């Protein structure tokens, strides 16, 4: 008995990947719409790859774990209190706080080394940290929702969750970053 079915993988993945391409274009559109603001503070561009990359990685780890748990039957595709689901969500939150805090400190150091005064460097650090903390609940929600919905609809979450989640995180990461820029006033 084959564990993987090539036809199923292609049929489930192809439309999702096309939709993800469109979602990714929207992230680029958001950046383009704020080009003047970014030109004023080009260090904002430095923040985009880590917020999207780390956010996507955290969601991918959670998505892979949820897909395995759904296949094994150790969690149900329902938004109710489940010990394994809660443990995975808590681990994702703790991992996010730790990694994003470390990267925030790196951004502080890089901004300062590139010539920003100390208070401006602090603002860049806070901008990244606030954006990432706004992103974490969105990562968790989109990952859990896409895993549960895809599984409940008969799709293999391994084929759809990570592409959906990483594309949505690209848009949400840019959005959260732009909101944090407005809040902090970089």
KOLPA-177487 format. One record per residue: x, z, y of N, C-alpha, C in turn. Coordinates in steps of 0.2 Angstrom, whole numbers, padded with zeros to 4 digits, always signed. Layout:
<recs>
XZYXZYXZY ...
</recs>
This chain:
<recs>
+0004+0000-0006+0000+0000+0000+0004+0000+0006 +0003-0005+0011+0007-0005+0017+0005+0000+0022 +0010+0003+0025+0008+0008+0030+0007+0005+0036 +0010+0000+0038+0009-0004+0044+0007-0011+0043 +0002-0013+0047-0001-0020+0046+0001-0024+0052 +0005-0029+0051+0007-0033+0057+0002-0036+0061 -0003-0038+0058-0009-0041+0061-0013-0036+0066 -0014-0030+0063-0017-0025+0067-0013-0023+0073 -0006-0022+0072-0002-0020+0077-0002-0025+0083 -0002-0031+0081-0002-0037+0086-0009-0037+0090 -0014-0037+0086-0021-0037+0089-0023-0031+0093 -0020-0025+0091-0021-0019+0096-0017-0019+0102 -0010-0021+0101-0005-0020+0106-0006-0026+0111 -0007-0032+0109-0007-0037+0114-0011-0037+0120 -0018-0035+0119-0022-0034+0125-0020-0028+0129 -0018-0023+0126-0015-0017+0130-0009-0019+0134 -0004-0023+0131+0002-0025+0135+0000-0029+0141 -0005-0034+0140-0007-0038+0146-0010-0034+0151 -0014-0029+0149-0017-0024+0154-0012-0020+0158 -0007-0018+0154-0001-0014+0157+0003-0018+0162 +0004-0025+0160+0007-0029+0165+0004-0029+0172 -0003-0029+0171-0007-0029+0178-0006-0023+0181 -0007-0017+0177-0006-0011+0180+0001-0010+0184 +0006-0012+0180+0013-0012+0183+0013-0016+0190 +0010-0022+0190+0010-0025+0196+0007-0021+0202 +0002-0017+0200-0001-0013+0205+0004-0008+0208 +0008-0005+0204+0013-0001+0206+0018-0004+0211 +0020-0010+0210+0024-0014+0215+0020-0015+0221 +0014-0017+0221+0010-0018+0227+0010-0012+0231 +0009-0006+0228+0009+0001+0232+0015+0001+0235 +0021+0000+0232+0027+0001+0235+0028-0004+0241 +0026-0010+0240+0026-0016+0245+0022-0014+0251 +0016-0011+0250+0012-0009+0255+0015-0003+0260 +0020+0000+0257+0023+0006+0261+0030+0004+0263 +0032-0002+0263+0039-0005+0264+0042-0002+0271 +0038-0002+0276+0040+0001+0282+0042+0008+0282 +0038+0012+0279+0040+0019+0278+0046+0020+0274 +0047+0016+0269+0053+0016+0264+0059+0014+0268 +0058+0009+0272+0064+0007+0276+0067+0013+0281 +0062+0017+0283+0064+0023+0287+0068+0028+0283 +0067+0029+0277+0070+0033+0273+0072+0030+0266 +0077+0026+0266+0078+0022+0259+0080+0027+0253 +0081+0033+0254+0082+0038+0249+0076+0038+0244 +0070+0037+0247+0064+0037+0243+0065+0032+0237 +0068+0026+0238+0069+0022+0233+0073+0025+0227 +0078+0029+0229+0081+0033+0224+0077+0037+0219 +0071+0039+0222+0067+0044+0218+0062+0040+0213 +0061+0034+0214+0056+0030+0210+0058+0030+0203 +0064+0027+0201+0066+0027+0194+0066+0034+0190 +0068+0039+0193+0068+0045+0189+0061+0048+0189 +0056+0047+0194+0050+0050+0193+0046+0046+0188 +0046+0040+0188+0043+0035+0183+0046+0036+0177 +0053+0036+0176+0056+0036+0170+0055+0043+0166 +0056+0048+0170+0055+0055+0167+0048+0056+0165 +0043+0054+0170+0036+0055+0168+0034+0051+0162 +0036+0045+0162+0035+0040+0156+0038+0043+0149 +0044+0046+0150+0047+0049+0144+0043+0055+0142 +0041+0059+0146+0037+0065+0144+0031+0063+0141 +0027+0059+0144+0021+0056+0141+0022+0053+0135 +0027+0049+0134+0029+0046+0127+0030+0051+0122 +0034+0056+0124+0035+0062+0119+0028+0065+0117 +0024+0067+0122+0018+0070+0120+0013+0065+0116 +0013+0059+0118+0009+0054+0115+0011+0053+0108 +0018+0052+0106+0020+0052+0099+0018+0058+0095 +0019+0064+0098+0017+0070+0094+0009+0070+0093 +0005+0068+0098-0002+0068+0097-0004+0063+0092 -0001+0057+0092-0003+0052+0087-0001+0054+0080 +0005+0057+0079+0006+0060+0073+0001+0065+0070 +0000+0070+0075-0005+0075+0073-0012+0072+0072 -0014+0067+0075-0021+0064+0074-0021+0061+0067 -0015+0057+0066-0015+0054+0059-0014+0059+0053 -0011+0065+0054-0011+0070+0049-0017+0074+0049 -0021+0074+0054-0027+0078+0054-0026+0085+0056 -0021+0086+0059-0019+0093+0062-0023+0094+0069 -0025+0089+0072-0029+0090+0078-0035+0085+0077 -0040+0087+0081-0046+0082+0081-0046+0079+0088 -0049+0073+0089-0049+0069+0095-0055+0072+0099 -0054+0078+0101-0059+0082+0105-0056+0086+0110 -0059+0086+0116-0056+0091+0121-0059+0098+0120 -0056+0101+0116-0058+0108+0114-0051+0112+0113 -0051+0118+0113-0045+0122+0112-0043+0121+0105 -0037+0119+0104-0034+0118+0098-0027+0120+0098 -0024+0124+0094-0018+0127+0094-0012+0122+0095 -0012+0117+0091-0007+0112+0091-0007+0108+0097 -0013+0106+0099-0014+0103+0106-0011+0107+0111 -0013+0113+0112-0011+0118+0117-0003+0119+0117 -0001+0119+0111+0007+0120+0111+0010+0114+0113 +0008+0108+0111+0011+0102+0114+0010+0101+0121 +0005+0103+0124+0004+0102+0131+0008+0107+0135 +0008+0114+0132+0013+0119+0136+0020+0116+0135 +0022+0114+0130+0029+0111+0129+0031+0106+0134 +0026+0101+0135+0026+0096+0140+0027+0099+0147 +0023+0103+0149+0023+0106+0155+0030+0110+0157 +0032+0114+0152+0038+0117+0153+0044+0112+0153 +0044+0107+0149+0049+0102+0149+0049+0099+0156 +0043+0097+0158+0043+0094+0165+0045+0098+0170 +0044+0104+0171+0046+0109+0176+0054+0109+0176 +0056+0110+0170+0064+0111+0169+0067+0104+0172 +0065+0099+0169+0069+0092+0170+0068+0090+0178 +0061+0091+0180+0060+0089+0187+0064+0093+0192 +0064+0100+0190+0068+0104+0195+0075+0102+0195 +0078+0101+0189+0085+0099+0189+0086+0092+0193 +0082+0087+0192+0083+0081+0196+0082+0082+0203 +0077+0087+0205+0076+0088+0212+0082+0091+0215 +0086+0095+0212+0092+0098+0214+0098+0092+0215 +0098+0088+0210+0102+0082+0210+0101+0078+0217 +0094+0077+0218+0092+0073+0224+0095+0077+0230 +0094+0083+0230+0097+0087+0236+0104+0086+0237 +0108+0086+0232+0115+0085+0232+0117+0078+0234 +0113+0073+0231+0115+0066+0233+0113+0064+0240 +0107+0067+0242+0105+0066+0249+0111+0069+0254 +0113+0075+0253+0118+0078+0257+0125+0074+0257 +0127+0072+0251+0133+0068+0250+0133+0061+0253 +0126+0059+0254+0126+0052+0257+0125+0053+0265 +0126+0059+0267+0126+0060+0275+0120+0063+0278 +0115+0065+0274+0109+0068+0277+0110+0075+0279 +0108+0078+0284+0109+0085+0286+0105+0089+0281 +0107+0095+0280+0105+0100+0275+0097+0100+0275 +0094+0101+0281+0087+0102+0281+0083+0095+0279 +0086+0089+0280+0084+0083+0278+0084+0082+0270 +0090+0085+0268+0091+0085+0261+0086+0089+0257 +0085+0095+0260+0079+0099+0257+0073+0096+0257 +0071+0092+0262+0065+0088+0263+0064+0083+0257 +0070+0080+0256+0070+0075+0251+0069+0078+0244 +0072+0084+0243+0072+0088+0237+0064+0090+0236 +0061+0093+0241+0054+0095+0241+0050+0089+0239 +0051+0084+0243+0047+0078+0242+0046+0076+0234 +0052+0075+0231+0053+0074+0224+0049+0079+0220 +0051+0085+0221+0048+0090+0217+0040+0091+0218 +0038+0090+0224+0030+0090+0224+0027+0084+0221 +0030+0079+0222+0027+0073+0219+0027+0073+0211 +0033+0076+0208+0033+0077+0201+0028+0082+0199 +0027+0087+0202+0022+0092+0200+0015+0090+0201 +0014+0085+0205+0007+0082+0206+0006+0077+0200 +0012+0074+0198+0012+0069+0192+0011+0073+0185 +0013+0078+0184+0013+0081+0178+0006+0082+0175 +0001+0085+0178-0006+0085+0176-0009+0078+0174 -0007+0073+0178-0010+0067+0177-0006+0064+0171 +0000+0065+0170+0003+0063+0163+0000+0066+0157 -0001+0072+0158-0004+0075+0152-0011+0073+0151 -0015+0073+0156-0022+0070+0155-0022+0063+0152 -0019+0058+0155-0019+0052+0153-0016+0051+0146 -0011+0055+0144-0009+0054+0137-0014+0057+0132 -0016+0063+0133-0021+0066+0129-0027+0061+0128 -0030+0059+0134-0036+0055+0134-0035+0049+0131 -0029+0045+0132-0028+0039+0128-0027+0040+0121 -0024+0045+0119-0023+0046+0112-0030+0048+0108 -0034+0052+0111-0040+0054+0109-0045+0048+0108 -0046+0044+0114-0050+0039+0114-0048+0033+0110 -0042+0032+0110-0040+0026+0105-0041+0028+0098 -0040+0034+0096-0041+0036+0089-0048+0037+0087 -0052+0039+0092-0059+0040+0091-0062+0033+0090 -0060+0028+0093-0062+0021+0093-0060+0017+0087 -0055+0020+0083-0053+0017+0077-0046+0013+0078 -0043+0014+0084-0037+0011+0086-0031+0015+0083 -0025+0013+0082-0020+0017+0080-0016+0019+0087 -0016+0025+0088-0013+0028+0094-0006+0026+0095 -0003+0025+0090+0004+0022+0090+0005+0016+0093 +0000+0012+0093+0000+0005+0096-0002+0005+0103 -0006+0010+0106-0009+0009+0112-0007+0015+0117 -0005+0021+0115-0005+0026+0119+0002+0026+0124 +0007+0024+0121+0013+0024+0125+0013+0019+0130 +0011+0012+0129+0011+0007+0134+0006+0009+0140 +0000+0012+0138-0005+0014+0143-0002+0019+0147 +0000+0024+0144+0003+0030+0148+0009+0028+0152 +0014+0024+0150+0019+0023+0154+0017+0018+0160 +0013+0014+0159+0010+0010+0165+0006+0014+0170 +0002+0018+0167-0002+0022+0172+0003+0027+0176 +0008+0030+0172+0013+0034+0176+0017+0030+0181 +0018+0024+0180+0022+0020+0185+0018+0020+0192 +0011+0019+0191+0007+0019+0197+0006+0026+0200 +0005+0030+0195+0004+0037+0198+0010+0040+0201 +0016+0039+0198+0022+0041+0200+0023+0039+0207 +0022+0032+0208+0023+0029+0215+0018+0033+0220 +0012+0033+0218+0007+0036+0222+0008+0043+0224 +0010+0047+0219+0012+0054+0220+0018+0055+0225 +0023+0050+0224+0029+0050+0228+0027+0049+0236 +0022+0044+0236+0020+0042+0243+0016+0047+0246 +0012+0051+0242+0008+0056+0245+0013+0062+0247 +0018+0063+0243+0022+0069+0245+0026+0067+0251 +0028+0061+0252+0032+0058+0258+0027+0060+0264 +0021+0059+0263+0016+0060+0269+0016+0068+0270 +0015+0072+0265+0015+0079+0265+0021+0082+0269 +0027+0080+0266+0033+0083+0268+0035+0080+0275 +0034+0074+0276+0036+0070+0282+0043+0068+0282 +0045+0065+0276+0052+0063+0276+0053+0057+0280 
</recs>
